[in-house]
Amino acid sequence: MKTHTETKSTITAIPTLSDFFQLTKMRLALSVVFSALAGYFLAARTYDPLVILYLFLGGYAMVGASNAFNQILEIKRDALMKRTQNRPLPSGRMRISSAFVIAALLTLSGAYFLYAINPRTALFGMVSIFLYVCCYTPLKTITPLSVFVGAFPGAIPYMLGWVAYTGKFGIEPGVLFMVQFFWQFPHFWAIGWQLEDDYNKAGFKMLPTGKADQATAFQILFYSMWTIAISILPYTNYTGSLQLSGVGCIVLLLLGAGLLYYGIRLMRFKTKKQARQLTFASIGYITLVQIVYVIDKIIFL
């Protein structure tokens, strides 16, 4: 008959599928993969099922590896926050050594799949892991500028899909990068506002002014406007083969108006409820922008 200690040892030595998904943050990873695939379909004239599969597997592996390394480094801080204390590592369900092996294998497999597409795709994937783990993660407890640093790896997936198809970097993936780069500021600051108490417990400095105040709300609104402006940039026809029709431009402006609406409400009421609404609105915005780009290309261009 197994003792309690032996049972716990078995559980932590052999991670469950559920723990694997939590370690790699499955929902976040899938949303990132969605961005990469949207970039691919936006660039593609013909579709290669094998490339799509490799982009999916490689993208998930890269994001999963970043999240796993992040949780290894932040295990003690995760244990302090109600939102994260039940994750596999702080709860004791998974050993650090197991998490490290998973993260390493995901890194290698992600590099393999992305390199099989083309070398530049693999390079950008590896750069995203390095920036997220080695730069963004340690800076979170030092300065609010960590969000700026973290926006770089966070913006890579959307352009990664374009590079996966074309094999090169240019104005088109650059614009896709900028759209997702600027979008991350209102999105993550809204999350930081909503979870301010938890982040303070763990010592994370996520809000630009250090607290949920009028100045932070203004910056959220300011960067939301920049996001909207950049998203309609392809309508100017100065962005190479990345173009946007008049119909697509109007749709994106309407989506942007919705994003601004929730940003204005946060600046007016300054409550966690409004921050939560803005968080969901921002997710809906970037998802729909990516869908509109692809549909607009298929129907109008």
C-alpha positions as CSV (number, residue, x, y, z in Angstrom):
1,M,0.0,0.0,0.0
2,K,1.4,3.4,-1.0
3,T,2.0,6.0,1.6
4,H,0.9,9.6,1.2
5,T,4.5,10.6,0.5
6,E,4.8,8.1,-2.2
7,T,1.6,9.1,-3.8
8,K,2.5,12.7,-3.8
9,S,6.0,11.8,-5.3
10,T,4.3,9.9,-8.1
11,I,2.0,12.8,-8.9
12,T,4.8,15.3,-9.0
13,A,7.1,13.0,-11.0
14,I,4.5,12.3,-13.7
15,P,2.7,15.5,-14.7
16,T,-0.9,15.1,-15.8
17,L,-2.2,16.4,-19.2
18,S,-4.1,19.1,-17.2
19,D,-0.9,20.2,-15.5
20,F,0.9,20.3,-18.8
21,F,-1.8,22.6,-20.3
22,Q,-1.6,24.8,-17.2
23,L,2.2,25.0,-17.4
24,T,2.1,26.0,-21.0
25,K,-1.0,28.2,-20.5
26,M,-3.0,26.5,-23.2
27,R,-5.6,29.2,-23.8
28,L,-3.0,31.9,-24.2
29,A,-0.8,29.6,-26.4
30,L,-3.7,28.8,-28.7
31,S,-4.6,32.5,-29.0
32,V,-1.0,33.2,-30.0
33,V,-1.0,30.4,-32.5
34,F,-4.2,31.9,-33.9
35,S,-2.3,35.1,-34.5
36,A,0.5,33.3,-36.3
37,L,-2.0,31.4,-38.5
38,A,-3.8,34.6,-39.3
39,G,-0.6,36.2,-40.4
40,Y,0.1,33.1,-42.6
41,F,-3.3,33.2,-44.3
42,L,-3.0,36.9,-44.8
43,A,0.2,36.5,-46.7
44,A,-0.5,33.2,-48.5
45,R,-1.7,32.9,-52.1
46,T,-1.6,29.1,-51.9
47,Y,-1.9,27.1,-48.8
48,D,0.5,24.3,-47.7
49,P,-1.1,22.0,-45.1
50,L,2.3,20.8,-43.9
51,V,3.5,24.4,-43.2
52,I,0.2,25.2,-41.4
53,L,0.7,22.1,-39.2
54,Y,4.3,23.0,-38.5
55,L,3.4,26.6,-37.7
56,F,0.7,25.4,-35.3
57,L,2.9,22.8,-33.6
58,G,6.0,25.1,-33.6
59,G,4.1,28.1,-32.4
60,Y,2.4,26.3,-29.5
61,A,5.8,24.7,-28.5
62,M,7.5,28.1,-28.5
63,V,4.8,29.8,-26.5
64,G,4.5,26.8,-24.2
65,A,8.2,26.8,-23.5
66,S,8.2,30.5,-22.7
67,N,5.3,30.1,-20.3
68,A,6.9,27.0,-18.6
69,F,10.3,28.8,-18.1
70,N,8.4,31.8,-16.8
71,Q,6.5,29.7,-14.2
72,I,9.8,28.1,-13.1
73,L,11.4,31.5,-12.5
74,E,8.3,32.9,-10.7
75,I,7.2,29.9,-8.6
76,K,7.6,31.7,-5.3
77,R,5.7,34.8,-6.5
78,D,3.0,32.6,-8.1
79,A,2.4,31.1,-4.7
80,L,1.6,34.5,-3.3
81,M,-1.2,35.3,-5.7
82,K,-4.6,33.9,-5.5
83,R,-4.9,33.8,-9.3
84,T,-1.8,31.6,-9.7
85,Q,-1.2,29.7,-6.5
86,N,-3.0,26.6,-7.8
87,R,-0.6,26.3,-10.8
88,P,1.3,23.0,-11.0
89,L,4.5,24.3,-9.6
90,P,3.4,26.4,-6.6
91,S,0.8,23.9,-5.6
92,G,3.4,21.1,-5.5
93,R,1.8,18.9,-8.2
94,M,4.8,19.1,-10.5
95,R,8.5,19.1,-9.8
96,I,10.7,22.0,-11.1
97,S,12.9,19.4,-12.8
98,S,9.9,18.0,-14.6
99,A,8.8,21.5,-15.7
100,F,12.3,22.3,-16.9
101,V,12.5,19.1,-19.0
102,I,9.1,20.0,-20.6
103,A,10.3,23.6,-21.3
104,A,13.5,22.4,-22.8
105,L,11.8,19.7,-25.0
106,L,9.2,22.3,-26.2
107,T,12.0,24.7,-27.1
108,L,13.8,22.1,-29.1
109,S,10.7,20.8,-30.8
110,G,9.5,24.3,-31.5
111,A,12.8,25.3,-33.1
112,Y,12.7,22.1,-35.2
113,F,9.2,22.7,-36.6
114,L,9.7,26.4,-37.3
115,Y,13.1,25.7,-38.9
116,A,11.4,23.1,-41.1
117,I,9.3,26.0,-42.5
118,N,12.3,28.3,-43.0
119,P,15.3,29.6,-40.9
120,R,13.9,33.1,-40.4
121,T,10.7,31.8,-38.8
122,A,12.8,29.7,-36.4
123,L,15.1,32.7,-35.6
124,F,12.1,34.9,-34.7
125,G,10.7,32.1,-32.6
126,M,13.9,31.7,-30.6
127,V,14.2,35.5,-30.2
128,S,10.7,35.6,-28.7
129,I,11.6,32.9,-26.1
130,F,14.8,34.8,-25.1
131,L,13.1,38.1,-24.8
132,Y,10.2,36.8,-22.8
133,V,12.2,34.6,-20.4
134,C,15.5,36.5,-20.0
135,C,14.3,40.1,-20.3
136,Y,10.6,40.5,-19.6
137,T,10.2,38.0,-16.8
138,P,13.0,39.4,-14.5
139,L,12.0,43.1,-15.3
140,K,8.4,42.6,-14.0
141,T,9.6,43.1,-10.4
142,I,11.9,46.0,-11.2
143,T,10.1,48.4,-13.5
144,P,6.8,49.0,-15.3
145,L,8.8,49.2,-18.5
146,S,8.7,45.4,-18.4
147,V,5.4,45.7,-20.3
148,F,7.3,47.6,-23.1
149,V,9.9,44.9,-23.2
150,G,7.4,42.1,-23.1
151,A,5.4,43.7,-26.0
152,F,8.3,42.7,-28.4
153,P,8.0,38.9,-28.0
154,G,4.2,39.3,-27.7
155,A,4.1,41.0,-31.1
156,I,6.2,38.5,-32.9
157,P,3.6,35.7,-33.6
158,Y,1.4,37.8,-35.9
159,M,4.3,38.7,-38.1
160,L,5.7,35.2,-37.8
161,G,2.9,33.8,-39.9
162,W,3.8,36.2,-42.8
163,V,7.5,35.3,-42.5
164,A,6.5,31.6,-42.5
165,Y,5.0,32.0,-45.9
166,T,7.3,34.5,-47.5
167,G,10.6,33.6,-45.8
168,K,11.5,37.3,-45.4
169,F,10.9,40.3,-43.3
170,G,9.5,43.5,-44.8
171,I,7.0,46.3,-44.4
172,E,4.1,43.9,-44.3
173,P,5.1,41.8,-41.3
174,G,6.5,45.1,-39.8
175,V,3.0,46.6,-39.8
176,L,1.5,43.4,-38.4
177,F,4.1,43.5,-35.6
178,M,3.2,47.1,-34.8
179,V,-0.5,46.4,-34.6
180,Q,0.0,43.7,-32.0
181,F,2.8,45.6,-30.3
182,F,0.7,48.7,-29.5
183,W,-2.4,46.6,-28.7
184,Q,-0.6,44.9,-25.8
185,F,-0.3,48.1,-23.7
186,P,-4.1,48.7,-23.2
187,H,-4.6,45.0,-22.9
188,F,-2.0,44.2,-20.3
189,W,-2.5,47.4,-18.3
190,A,-6.2,46.6,-18.1
191,I,-5.2,43.2,-16.7
192,G,-2.8,44.9,-14.4
193,W,-5.5,47.2,-13.2
194,Q,-7.9,44.4,-12.6
195,L,-5.3,42.3,-10.7
196,E,-3.5,45.1,-9.0
197,D,-3.9,43.6,-5.5
198,D,-2.5,40.2,-6.5
199,Y,0.4,41.8,-8.4
200,N,1.3,44.0,-5.5
201,K,1.5,40.9,-3.2
202,A,4.0,39.3,-5.6
203,G,6.0,42.5,-6.2
204,F,5.1,42.9,-9.8
205,K,5.3,46.4,-11.3
206,M,2.8,46.2,-14.2
207,L,1.0,49.6,-14.3
208,P,2.8,52.5,-16.0
209,T,2.4,54.9,-13.0
210,G,2.7,52.1,-10.4
211,K,-1.0,52.3,-9.5
212,A,-4.5,52.2,-10.9
213,D,-5.1,56.0,-11.4
214,Q,-6.2,58.6,-13.9
215,A,-2.7,58.8,-15.5
216,T,-2.7,55.0,-16.1
217,A,-6.2,55.2,-17.6
218,F,-5.1,58.0,-19.9
219,Q,-2.2,56.0,-21.2
220,I,-4.5,53.0,-21.8
221,L,-6.7,55.3,-23.9
222,F,-3.7,56.8,-25.6
223,Y,-2.2,53.5,-26.7
224,S,-5.6,52.3,-27.8
225,M,-5.8,55.2,-30.2
226,W,-2.4,54.3,-31.6
227,T,-3.5,50.7,-32.0
228,I,-6.5,51.8,-34.0
229,A,-4.5,54.2,-36.2
230,I,-1.9,51.5,-37.1
231,S,-4.6,48.9,-37.8
232,I,-6.0,51.0,-40.6
233,L,-2.5,51.9,-42.0
234,P,-2.9,49.3,-44.8
235,Y,-5.7,51.4,-46.3
236,T,-3.1,54.0,-47.3
237,N,-1.6,51.6,-49.8
238,Y,1.9,52.4,-48.4
239,T,2.3,49.0,-46.8
240,G,3.4,46.8,-49.7
241,S,1.1,43.8,-50.5
242,L,-0.6,44.2,-47.1
243,Q,-3.7,46.3,-48.1
244,L,-7.1,47.1,-46.7
245,S,-10.3,48.0,-48.6
246,G,-12.6,50.9,-47.8
247,V,-15.1,48.4,-46.3
248,G,-12.4,46.8,-44.2
249,C,-11.2,50.2,-43.0
250,I,-14.8,51.2,-41.9
251,V,-15.2,47.9,-40.0
252,L,-11.9,48.3,-38.2
253,L,-12.8,51.9,-37.3
254,L,-16.1,50.6,-35.8
255,L,-14.2,48.0,-33.8
256,G,-11.8,50.7,-32.7
257,A,-14.7,52.8,-31.5
258,G,-15.8,49.9,-29.3
259,L,-12.4,49.6,-27.8
260,L,-12.2,53.3,-27.1
261,Y,-15.7,53.2,-25.5
262,Y,-14.4,50.8,-22.9
263,G,-11.2,52.7,-22.4
264,I,-13.2,55.9,-21.8
265,R,-15.4,54.2,-19.3
266,L,-12.3,53.0,-17.4
267,M,-10.9,56.5,-17.3
268,R,-14.3,57.8,-16.1
269,F,-15.2,55.2,-13.4
270,K,-11.7,53.7,-12.6
271,T,-13.1,50.4,-11.3
272,K,-11.9,46.8,-11.6
273,K,-15.2,46.0,-13.3
274,Q,-14.4,48.5,-16.1
275,A,-10.9,47.1,-16.3
276,R,-12.2,43.6,-16.7
277,Q,-14.6,44.7,-19.5
278,L,-11.8,46.5,-21.3
279,T,-9.7,43.3,-21.0
280,F,-12.4,41.3,-22.8
281,A,-13.0,44.1,-25.3
282,S,-9.3,44.2,-26.2
283,I,-9.2,40.4,-26.8
284,G,-12.3,40.7,-29.0
285,Y,-10.7,43.7,-30.8
286,I,-7.4,42.0,-31.8
287,T,-9.1,38.7,-32.7
288,L,-11.6,40.5,-35.0
289,V,-9.0,42.7,-36.5
290,Q,-7.0,39.6,-37.6
291,I,-10.2,38.0,-39.0
292,V,-11.2,41.2,-40.8
293,Y,-7.8,41.4,-42.5
294,V,-8.0,37.9,-43.8
295,I,-11.7,38.1,-45.0
296,D,-11.0,41.5,-46.5
297,K,-8.1,40.1,-48.5
298,I,-10.3,37.2,-49.8
299,I,-13.4,39.2,-50.7
300,F,-12.3,42.7,-51.6
301,L,-8.7,42.6,-52.7
